[in-house]
Amino acid sequence: MNYSNMIEEKNLKKTFIIATLCSTLVGTFTSSMGLYEAIAKKRQQRKRDTGQDEEIKKLKEKVEKAEKSDKRDRDRDDSRRRPSPRGGPRDEFSDSLDRSGAMIQRQYEQGYQQLGRRFAVGDTLTENQLQAQIISLQQTVIHILQDALYNERPLSQSDLHKLKLASQSAREGSIDALRAQQQRLESRTASPAPRALPPPRRSATVIDEPNSVFCRYSLDLQYVPRKPLAAAFDDHGDGRCPECRVLVPISPADFWKIGKRTPVLIPDGPYEKQVLEEREFRLGQRFIVKCHTEDGEFACVLCNRYRDVDVVCGSVETLVNHVGRAHEVEEFEKEADLK
């Protein structure tokens, strides 16, 4: 299934991380099944080649009885084979691979039907969990199957045991991650504070925005770019917001460097050529403080300003990762607290 078809806004396709990861998982299970069936076909071919060699030898020796016996044995083997619609043999492991991709796809579709774009975008926790399942499939299942196929060796009992455990773990881990994300997003939807709001009008003073995801003090910092932080956020302060009293766990010395590549034109003889320039932005205390909410979470001010959906993160680290991944240089340049 092409999950990108679910995305209506062309400029938001790159943010649909969970949709992309689910598509990769389903494709990895499909690739695994293809490799497994290719191994089975090669094994059958070797059996047929061996049988033909024996038949030729026995024909040369003109041993009628041995020839008939060999033919009966081959007929019995063939009668036990049950080819699949895909052209390969079916067994417990191939059926498991086939079911796994379909089950993950159904779980994703269920979440998308309930939550739409928010589910396709997802959060960092689910992103990391699904990435771990993809890595596990590639490092274990794909590696074992490719090694057996390219080296033309049969799968051992140890191989099959590892394959079954890895594929089952990836399937269950992926489904659990998608279910947990759906529960988290549904819980946030039920919260009194809306998560998707039109951009508020900005002013030079604090105003009460009852539908805002941000704390009043966060809004104050956003509306007045040069307003200094409260004494609570000094080296000797308690780190608590003077308005909502939520603890914002970051000190004046804490900061993160976010590297971004942007195309620039440079002289190249009589012409110009485009190269990628590495730029570095510094995200510090003030940016984090003005993103905090009364619930102790962190809403991205860039999403609130430039996107039609607020992204709310559970920790400072998650917010930083989101900003570095989801936003571009043009947005960074307009943000006073990203130097």
PEBELQUI-V340879 format. One record per backbone hydrogen bond with DSSP energy under -0.5 kcal/mol. CO is the residue of the C=O (numbers start at 1). NH is the residue of the N-H. E is the energy in kcal/mol with one decimal. If there is no record, write none. Layout:
CO_NH_E + CO_NH_E
This chain:
1_3_-1.0 + 2_5_-1.6 + 3_6_-1.9 + 4_7_-1.4 + 6_8_-0.5 + 8_10_-0.6 + 9_12_-1.5 + 10_13_-1.2 + 12_15_-1.5 + 13_16_-1.6 + 15_17_-2.1 + 16_20_-1.7 + 17_21_-2.5 + 18_22_-2.5 + 19_23_-2.0 + 20_24_-2.1 + 21_25_-2.4 + 22_26_-2.6 + 23_27_-2.3 + 24_28_-2.2 + 25_29_-2.3 + 26_30_-2.1 + 27_31_-2.5 + 28_32_-2.3 + 29_33_-2.1 + 30_34_-2.1 + 31_35_-2.3 + 32_36_-2.5 + 33_37_-2.4 + 34_38_-1.8 + 35_39_-2.1 + 36_40_-2.0 + 37_41_-2.2 + 38_42_-2.1 + 39_43_-2.1 + 40_44_-2.1 + 41_45_-2.4 + 42_46_-2.4 + 43_47_-1.9 + 44_48_-2.4 + 45_49_-2.8 + 46_50_-2.5 + 47_51_-2.3 + 48_52_-2.4 + 49_53_-2.3 + 50_54_-2.2 + 51_55_-2.1 + 52_56_-2.5 + 53_57_-2.2 + 54_58_-2.5 + 55_59_-2.6 + 56_60_-2.3 + 57_61_-1.7 + 58_62_-0.8 + 58_63_-1.9 + 62_64_-1.0 + 63_67_-2.1 + 64_68_-2.2 + 65_69_-2.0 + 66_70_-2.4 + 67_71_-2.0 + 68_72_-2.1 + 69_73_-2.1 + 70_74_-2.1 + 71_75_-2.2 + 72_76_-2.1 + 73_77_-2.0 + 74_78_-2.4 + 75_79_-2.0 + 76_80_-1.0 + 77_80_-0.6 + 77_81_-0.6 + 78_81_-1.0 + 82_90_-1.0 + 84_87_-1.9 + 88_84_-3.2 + 91_95_-2.3 + 92_96_-1.9 + 93_97_-2.3 + 94_98_-2.1 + 95_99_-2.5 + 96_100_-2.4 + 97_101_-1.5 + 98_102_-1.2 + 99_103_-2.7 + 100_104_-2.3 + 101_105_-2.1 + 102_106_-2.3 + 103_107_-2.2 + 104_108_-2.3 + 105_109_-2.5 + 106_110_-2.2 + 107_111_-1.9 + 108_112_-2.7 + 109_113_-2.4 + 110_114_-1.4 + 111_115_-2.5 + 112_116_-2.6 + 115_118_-1.1 + 116_119_-0.9 + 116_120_-1.6 + 117_121_-2.7 + 118_122_-2.5 + 120_18_-1.1 + 120_19_-1.5 + 121_18_-0.5 + 123_127_-2.2 + 124_128_-2.7 + 125_129_-2.1 + 126_130_-2.8 + 127_131_-2.3 + 128_132_-1.9 + 129_133_-1.6 + 130_134_-2.2 + 131_135_-2.4 + 132_136_-2.2 + 133_137_-2.3 + 134_138_-2.5 + 135_139_-2.9 + 136_140_-2.0 + 136_141_-0.6 + 137_142_-2.7 + 138_143_-0.9 + 140_144_-2.4 + 141_145_-2.4 + 142_146_-2.8 + 143_147_-2.3 + 144_148_-2.3 + 145_149_-2.3 + 146_150_-2.8 + 147_151_-1.9 + 148_153_-2.0 + 149_152_-0.7 + 156_160_-2.4 + 157_161_-2.1 + 158_162_-2.3 + 159_163_-2.7 + 160_164_-2.4 + 161_165_-2.2 + 162_166_-2.5 + 163_167_-2.4 + 164_168_-2.4 + 165_169_-2.4 + 166_170_-2.3 + 167_171_-2.3 + 168_172_-2.7 + 169_173_-2.7 + 170_174_-2.1 + 171_175_-2.3 + 172_176_-2.6 + 173_177_-2.0 + 174_178_-2.2 + 175_179_-2.4 + 176_180_-2.6 + 177_181_-2.1 + 178_182_-2.2 + 179_183_-2.1 + 180_184_-2.4 + 181_185_-2.7 + 182_186_-2.5 + 183_187_-2.0 + 184_188_-2.0 + 185_189_-2.1 + 186_190_-1.6 + 188_191_-0.9 + 192_194_-0.6 + 195_197_-0.5 + 195_310_-1.3 + 207_209_-0.7 + 208_210_-0.7 + 209_212_-2.0 + 215_219_-2.1 + 216_220_-2.1 + 217_221_-2.0 + 218_222_-1.9 + 219_223_-2.8 + 220_224_-1.8 + 223_225_-0.6 + 224_227_-2.2 + 230_233_-2.0 + 231_234_-1.9 + 232_239_-2.7 + 234_237_-1.3 + 239_248_-3.0 + 241_245_-1.5 + 246_241_-2.6 + 247_249_-0.7 + 248_250_-2.3 + 251_254_-1.4 + 254_285_-0.5 + 256_258_-0.5 + 256_283_-2.9 + 257_259_-0.6 + 258_281_-2.7 + 260_279_-3.7 + 262_277_-3.2 + 264_275_-2.8 + 266_273_-2.5 + 268_271_-1.7 + 271_268_-3.3 + 273_266_-2.6 + 275_264_-2.9 + 275_277_-0.6 + 277_262_-2.3 + 277_279_-0.6 + 279_260_-3.1 + 281_258_-3.2 + 281_283_-0.6 + 282_284_-0.6 + 282_339_-1.4 + 283_256_-2.5 + 284_288_-1.6 + 285_289_-2.7 + 286_290_-2.1 + 288_291_-1.4 + 288_292_-0.5 + 289_292_-1.2 + 291_299_-2.9 + 292_215_-1.6 + 293_296_-1.7 + 297_293_-2.2 + 298_313_-3.3 + 300_304_-2.0 + 301_305_-1.6 + 302_306_-2.8 + 303_307_-2.2 + 310_312_-0.5 + 311_300_-2.3 + 313_298_-2.7 + 315_319_-1.9 + 316_320_-2.5 + 317_321_-2.4 + 318_322_-2.2 + 319_323_-2.7 + 320_324_-2.4 + 321_325_-1.8 + 322_326_-3.3 + 323_327_-1.3 + 328_331_-0.7 + 328_332_-2.0 + 329_333_-2.6 + 330_334_-0.6 + 331_334_-0.5 + 332_335_-1.6 + 334_336_-0.6 + 335_338_-1.6 + 337_284_-0.7
